[in-house]
Amino acid sequence: MALSFPKGQTLVREEGRTMCGHHRRTTLNFFCEKCSEVICANCISTLHKGHDIVQLSEVTQGNKNKIKTFINEMEKKDLIQIQSEIESVQGDLKKYLHHFESVEKEVEDQGKRLKQDVDISIAQTLSELKHFRDENTKLITDYMEELETKLGELKEYVEQCKLSLQTGTDIQVLDITYRLPTMTRLPTKPVFGTAKFVPDENLSLKAELGKMTLTSYPQEIPDEESLESRSIHSFQSTEEPTLPVEDLHIEPECMTSQVDVVSEWEPPCNISSICPSVGGAWTCGISSNIITDLTNQGEIFQYIQSRVRVTAICVSPTTRNLWACSNKDNSVMELTSDNCLTRRFSTKNTPLCLTVTTDNHILVGSKNRITGYTCTGEQSYATKTSLFGREKVCSPWRMSQCPVSNNVAVVDGDWSDDGGKDKPLVRVMNNKLQEMHRYGRSHHIGRQGLYPFDPYDLTYDSFGQLVIADYNNTCIHLLNGEGIYLRLLYTANNRPQTLCVDGGLLWVGLGDDTIVTKEVKLLQYRRE
């Protein structure tokens, strides 16, 4: 008996079933070519009436051929391609693991460097604090000793007075009366410095460590070159590589100093750079090719003519020879025994200033860089960028080497044209141009002057103290060798522009806003 199905409904044969689903207990022995279905003998005259029907066995060979073709294609092409893709992915996995291992190492190395710099910064800060504390402790103990001495003297005098009252003659009592002081003069009490540390609220160690960028690649696996380009990290910082002590604020000490004006006169030439000579000082002016040797009274002893204009001059501490540089042709010159400026070498970058060190290296300051050269022009060392990619010096304007520590102090103009913030400061570096400490506007708060600290020139004296010309505030400051403020040295009517020290004599060139030298003063100051 045939089974009936609703119109449009198709009976799907289960895979492997050999009996007809329409006619029970009837074997599927035929194949309908029109419908591509296996059917039974009853289906021929009913459901597949009029269709092309063949024995099922007649299509078996064709089906076997199709299976063989499929097997050949899989074994020769598709399986090989998949295996190749598996091997390729295994290679990509190794690349990825290697890449992430390298990134992990970058982070670890950066962390180690950051820890080291933090430790150095802490040590430097504590060292400065200890030195400052010791200085003030000595002031206090010296003052106490003076008070105790004064107390002993007064006690002894009081005992003499008591004795005269008891046993003294009329003459002795009269003499004691004449010697009675009208008032007791105590030793001058010094003003003690204090220290205050203000943590940087904006400091973020996470930001200092660096920025990690994680990018997903959902569509395709990048090759090794693209992996390298996507693994670049941007490490950023604040000021200061060596993490200088910007937040150690020392209150000013109102210490007086004795400064005598030995002589003062109007110079015979404009002065933009000055350094000591034998019995006087070498000077040069802006955009001039004349170097003048002046006496202590402002008279011209001799002058040297250069073939090009001179930017800055200095004297070697060992040979006492005069050196000069020019921004006209980037040359560095030395004054020879025949009083001629001889070109020794040229610099790649335009020189702004120079100084000669005790080991006969010529340091040349240029935009974003200070470079050390041998006397023949071979580059020995130079300033480097900080740990976080910033330049360690922006606009070096004047330099001086300390005769005690061999450190090098630099006036950094921090000009915006050079990438700075127009906040000039003094940087102190060791003899390999690695920054030790700095003195800027944040350190100078509360000092003498109505305007922000504006260093224009500087020089070390024979005691290793740093003399700084403050242009805007028309005064001169004195710092110790570790960058601690000592006192206001001198206040002038005009702006101090150039400085040099020869023994205990300080040469100061003073001018107006046009950078024209109006007067030169020779100051004799004593070290407290």
Secondary structure as GFF3:
##gff-version 3
##sequence-region A 1 528
A	DSSP	beta_strand	30	32	.	.	.	ID=ss1
A	DSSP	beta_strand	37	39	.	.	.	ID=ss2
A	DSSP	alpha_helix	41	45	.	.	.	ID=ss3
A	DSSP	beta_strand	53	55	.	.	.	ID=ss4
A	DSSP	three_ten_helix	56	59	.	.	.	ID=ss5
A	DSSP	alpha_helix	60	73	.	.	.	ID=ss6
A	DSSP	pi_helix	74	78	.	.	.	ID=ss7
A	DSSP	alpha_helix	79	167	.	.	.	ID=ss8
A	DSSP	alpha_helix	170	179	.	.	.	ID=ss9
A	DSSP	beta_strand	195	197	.	.	.	ID=ss10
A	DSSP	alpha_helix	205	209	.	.	.	ID=ss11
A	DSSP	alpha_helix	224	230	.	.	.	ID=ss12
A	DSSP	beta_strand	248	250	.	.	.	ID=ss13
A	DSSP	beta_strand	259	265	.	.	.	ID=ss14
A	DSSP	beta_strand	273	277	.	.	.	ID=ss15
A	DSSP	beta_strand	280	284	.	.	.	ID=ss16
A	DSSP	beta_strand	288	295	.	.	.	ID=ss17
A	DSSP	beta_strand	300	310	.	.	.	ID=ss18
A	DSSP	beta_strand	312	315	.	.	.	ID=ss19
A	DSSP	beta_strand	322	325	.	.	.	ID=ss20
A	DSSP	beta_strand	331	335	.	.	.	ID=ss21
A	DSSP	beta_strand	341	346	.	.	.	ID=ss22
A	DSSP	beta_strand	353	356	.	.	.	ID=ss23
A	DSSP	beta_strand	362	366	.	.	.	ID=ss24
A	DSSP	beta_strand	369	373	.	.	.	ID=ss25
A	DSSP	beta_strand	379	382	.	.	.	ID=ss26
A	DSSP	beta_strand	396	401	.	.	.	ID=ss27
A	DSSP	beta_strand	408	412	.	.	.	ID=ss28
A	DSSP	three_ten_helix	416	418	.	.	.	ID=ss29
A	DSSP	beta_strand	425	429	.	.	.	ID=ss30
A	DSSP	beta_strand	435	439	.	.	.	ID=ss31
A	DSSP	beta_strand	455	460	.	.	.	ID=ss32
A	DSSP	beta_strand	466	470	.	.	.	ID=ss33
A	DSSP	beta_strand	475	479	.	.	.	ID=ss34
A	DSSP	beta_strand	485	491	.	.	.	ID=ss35
A	DSSP	beta_strand	495	502	.	.	.	ID=ss36
A	DSSP	beta_strand	505	511	.	.	.	ID=ss37
A	DSSP	beta_strand	517	525	.	.	.	ID=ss38
###
